[in-house]
Amino acid sequence: MNNEFAKDVEKGLGDKQKHISPKFFYDKNGSKLFEEICNQPEYYLNRIESLILKRSVDEIMNILGEKELSIIELGNGNSLKTRILLQPFLANLKKVCYFPIDVSLKMLKISIKDLSKEYVNLEIFGICSDYISGLMKMNDFMKLKNSIPKNKLIMFLGSSIGNFDPKEAKNFLYFLKRYIRQEDALLIGIDLEKDKTILDKAYNDKKGITAKFNLNILARINRELDGEFKLPCFEHKSFYNIHKHRIEMHLVSKQDQEIRVGAIEKSFHFKKGETIHTENSYKYSQNNLNELVESAGLEVIQSFTDPRKQYTLILLKKVSGTAKS
Ligand code: AVI
């Protein structure tokens, strides 16, 4: 049994506003569904981020100005976007090492296998782990192996930082700062605030893939925790909460019902219309973004944005003179 998942479900379904952490979306099915979401016409995030990456890769390379580089990617998924950087970096630098860090062993294995075939001169060190322990492992490993480039670029793409609330996002950036030196950089993808209609559509695609992705968390409880959720008795709901600057994703109970979760030996009552809050996806204004970066003791070296200012990639470094934390 996945104890962390069991604990999260027990606590989350017992709270007044029921909730489950979005990190549990990504089992084998969930990761596949997320890939499908990224291909939906309404979900602009990945498409725009890839375009920005293509347009800015040369500038990023010039700014970094390194001969050798270790690229660390948090939550690489299928590493599709990473290829946009890897190709030119490998063509222009003397040595590139790539550390993908991902919780899904299956995805990690597939992307390492594919990348090794495509780029014979790329050294890949995959780490199957959550971000925090993955970074610690990467750091220990780099200390042991002298042949690994010391210059680092840590990437956190796809606006995954938006799934943290602003305080968590600040703490996470602050934590990342520990793993970079003055001469290293972070590359972070962030979705920007925009028209509510565009946002609502992106999280309510016509084909219903986001709905399947959301409902999969209940199917996962059934599979892994001996749960008795009847999926047709719940429905996907997501909307942009303008006041909180975030997309909220919920699962709405369509009727009064009692659901047993065998692995934790508990039943949970749902009233008709009651929801399980499954995800927040924060969207940043330029001001909120500046505040986030500053509060973490970082500064923007350069930001790259699409012409309609829908999405941004920011290249960050430690504020000069920041003490090592
Ligand atoms: C992974 N993360 C950045 C996605 C997002 O947009 O918040 C997850 C997602 N949830 C629904 N659609 C996509």
Residues whose N, C-alpha, C, O or C-beta is under 5 A from the ligand:
A	BS01	AVI	I37 G158 S159 S160 S281
